[in-house]
Amino acid sequence: MRILQVDGESAGQRLDNFLLRHLKGVPKTHVYRIIRSGEVRLNRGRASADARVAAGDQVRVPPVRMAPLQEEDGARAAPPREFPILLEDEHLIALDKPAGVAVHGGSGVSFGVIEQLRRARPGAKFLELVHRLDRETSGILLVAKRRSALTQLQEQFRGRSTGKTYLALVAGQWPEARRVIDTPLHKYLQADGERRVRVTTADDPDAMRALTLVRVRERLAPRPAEELPAMSLLEVTIKTGRTHQIRVHLASNGHGIVGDDKYGDFDLNRRVHRQGLRRMFLHAWRLQFDHPATGERTTLHAELPADLSAFLAPSAP
């Protein structure tokens, strides 16, 4: 058994990232496996992969085989790749993540944005994800270039002082008066081990409060020739960052996101697929935060990517 002490430089990191930094040569799939199984202990207790470590914490790790570095599968296998940059300075990078790319490796994914970016910038001393986006979601993603920036930005996300607004296309006419969804969510695993989320009640012991604000941006008329119903393009601002929050909140109100293969209308998904939309219509469009060095309020926009814009084009006047 091995004990890893968390120092000040590592404070605020997720447990999985902390271990991946210290267990060089151990496949990522194995790191996630020992976390899920409870073999990893944070201050003598079980902890999830997204738990945050603090200075002075002790992380107990079971015996693991350290393969030679050149055999490590994740970061070594990642092809170097740069992504469209919305903002970059010595503290952070704001990039426009394409759909279909995971933000990091693990849980069956060999590599993601962060591994590819590190390979593209071998001289960078520090590159860490500030937050996450679902693999199917495109849009603004922040990467910290300094530990101080990472800690400060993540505190803003936890304190709900950031403004995160997405563009989502949903089936049907969203009611103009339905502007606030304040319904708790419950995470669970299906029989095959796949993670899912559902709405629940406040008395559920596993309920997580989730608050979503909705504004109708555009109403799209039916497209009979394409067998498509009326749809609504929404600006969705999340005040809490729960797993699948937007997808589940909108679907539970009877208006699933177009193209959503987990919570959407599967028959509609087949029809939009024939019209060229090959993924979920969800895009991280706007992000507001206080710059970690200057404190200046910063607002970023990532315009709709070509595939989403093209799908909307036939309905334009």
N, C-alpha and C positions, 0 to 999 in steps of 0.2 A: 504494500500500500504506500502511496506517495502523497505528501501534503504540499500543496502549493499555497504560498502566502500572497495575498493581493496587495500590491504596493499602490502608492498614490497615483502613479501614471496609468494604472489599469482601472482605477476606480470609475464606476459608471458603465463599464463594458457589460454587454450581455455575457452570460455564462458560457454559451457555446463559442463566442468569439474569443473569450479569455482562454478557453481550453485549446482551441485551434492554434492560437499563438504559441502556447507552451508545449503542445504535443506534436511538434513537427515530425512528419513522417507517418503519423497515424491517419488512416483514411477517414475522411469526414463522416462517412456512413457509420463507422465504428464509434466515433466520438458522440454522434447523436444517439446511437444505440445504448451506450453506457449511461447517458443522461436519462433517457426514457426508462431504462430498467431500474434506476435508483442506485446504481453502483457509484455514481458521483454524488458526493455529499457536500453541501455548502453549509459550513458551520454546524456540521453533524446532522443536518436535515436534508431531505430530498428537495430538489429544486428543478424547475423547468428550464428549457434551453434559453428562454427569454428573460430569466431572472437577472437582475442587475447586481454586480459584485461591488463591494465597497472596500476602501482601504482598511487593512487589518483582517479581512475575512480569510477564512481557511477553506480551501477546496481540496477534499480528499478524492484521490483518483485511484482506481484499481490498477493492478499491473497490466500494462499494454505493451504490445510489441512495437518498437519504434523502427519502422522501415527506413532504409536509406532515403535521404531527401529526394534523390532523383526518381524514386519510385512513388512518391506521393501523388495521389490521383487528381485531386481537385485543382489547386492553383497551378500545378505544373501542366495539367492538361488544357487549361484555359488558353485559347488563342488571344493574343493581345488585341484589344479593341478600344478605340476612343468613341465617345458618344457625343451627340450634339450638345454644346455647352450654352447654357442660358446666362450664367454668371460664374466667374472664377476670380479668386484673389488668393492671397497667401493663407487664408483661413478656411475656405470652403470651395466646393464645386457644386453648382446647381446644373444638373443635366436633364435632358429630355429623354426619358427611357422609352424605347420602343416596346410595343406589345409583344408577348411571346418570349420575353427574356426574363428569367428569374433575377431577383436582386442579389442573391448569393447562393452558393452551392449547399447541398445537404438534402436529406429526405428524398433521395432518388435523383437529385439534380447534381451533376458533376461540378458545374461552375455557374456563376452568374455575373452580373454587372461588376461587382466589386473585384472579383478575381481577374476578370478581363482587363479592368482598368489598372490594377496593380501590375499586370504583365506588360501593359502598354507603357507604364511609367516606372521602370525598375529603379530609378533614382529617387522616387518619392519615399520619404521616411515614414509617412503616416497617411493612410487612407482608410477611413472607416465609414460605414453607412450610418447616417443620422436616424433614418426611419426606413420604412419598407413600403413597397407597393406589391399587390398581387401580380403574379406572372402575367396574367391576361390584361392588366391595366397599363396603359401608356401614361406618359406625362412626367411631371416635375419630381425629381429625386435629389435629395441633398447628400453630399459626401463631405465629411470633415477632413481637413488636411492637418489639423492640430488637435491634440487631446483637449486643450482648453475650449476649442470651438465645439468639439463633440459634446462635452459635458454641458456647456451652456445651451446649445441648441436642443439637446435631449430634454433638458429641464423645461424649456419652453413647450415642447410637445407634451410632456407629462402634466404641465401646469395649464394646458389648454389655452395658451396665449398666442398660439399660431392660428392663422386662418387658412384652412384647407378646403378648397372648393373644386368640385369635380363637375364635368359635363356628362350626363347620362341620358341615353335615349330609352324611353320606356313605351310599352304598348299601351294604347288607349289615351284618353284625355284626362290628364292629371287634374284634380279639382283645384281651382285657383285658391280656395280658402284653406287647403290643407298645406300649411307651411311649416309645421313643427311636428316631428315624430319623436316622442319621448317614451320609447318602449324598450324594456330590458331584453337582453339577449342571453342565450345559453349555448355554450359550446359542447359538442358531443362527438363521439366517433361512431360511424356506421359499422355494420358487421364486418365489412372488408377492411376496416381500419382507416377509412377516409374521413377527414375532418369535415364537420358540417356545423352550422349555426342555425338556431331557430329563435323566434320571439318567445318570451315567457312572461311571467308575472313577477311583481316585486317581492312576493313571499317565497319565491324559489330561492333556496339557499345558495345556488350557483349562479344567480342572476347577476348580470353586469349591466350597469346603467349605460344606455346608449342614446345620444341626443343628435338628431339630424334635422337640418333646416333645408327647406325645398322652395325653389322659386322657378316658375315656368319661364323659360327663355324663348321658346318657340313652339307653336302647335303645327303639326304636320297633317295635312289632309290625307285621307285614304288614297291608296294607289291601286285601284281595281285591276288594272292590266297586269300588275305584278302580284296580285292577291295579298296586298299588304293593307292592314287596318290603319286607322288614325293613330298617330304616335305623338309623344310629347318630349321635347328636348328640355332637360331640367338642369338648373344650376343647383348642386347639392353641396352644402357646407356641413362638415362633420365637426362637432364639438367634442366628441370622444373618438378614439381610434380603435374601435373594436374590430376583431376579425370579421370580414365579410359584412360589415355594418351597413353600408349603402345597399348592397345587393339584397340583403334580407329585409331591411326596413322597407324598401320600395316594393319588393315582391309581396310582403305581408299585407301591404295596402292594395293589393290587386293589380299592380303595375310593375311586373318584372322587367329587368333590364333586357333590352333586345340583344340576343346572342348569348345570354348567360346560360351556360350548359349545366349549372347546378340548381339554380333557383328560378330560371326563366320558363317561358312557354316553348316547349320543345318543338311543337308543330310550327310555330312562328319562326323559330330558329332555322328550321329547314328551308322555309320560304325565303328568309333574308339571305341565307347562304347562297341560294340560287341567284340572288341579285348582287352578289359580290361581297357581302359582308361576312367575313370568315371568322370573326371573333366578337367578344362582348363589347358593346358600345359604352365604355367607361374610360374616362380620360381625366387625369389629374391636371386641371387647367390653370388654377391659380394657387399661389402659396404666399402667405404673408408671415413675416417673422422679424424679430429684432436682430440686426447683425451682431454676431457674437463679440466683435472687437469694438465697433463704434457705437452700438446701441441704436443705430438708425433703423427706423421701420422700413423694411424692404418688401416690395411686392414684385413677384415674378409671374409671368404668363407663358404657357406653352400652348400654342395654337393647335387646333385639331389636326391630327395627322391625315395624310392623303386618303387612306382607306375609309376613314370616318366621314371626311368631307365629301368624298365621292358618293357615298351612300345617301347623304342628305341632298345632293345636287338635283336629282330629278324632281324634288318637291319645291325647289326654289321658284319664285315667280318669274 
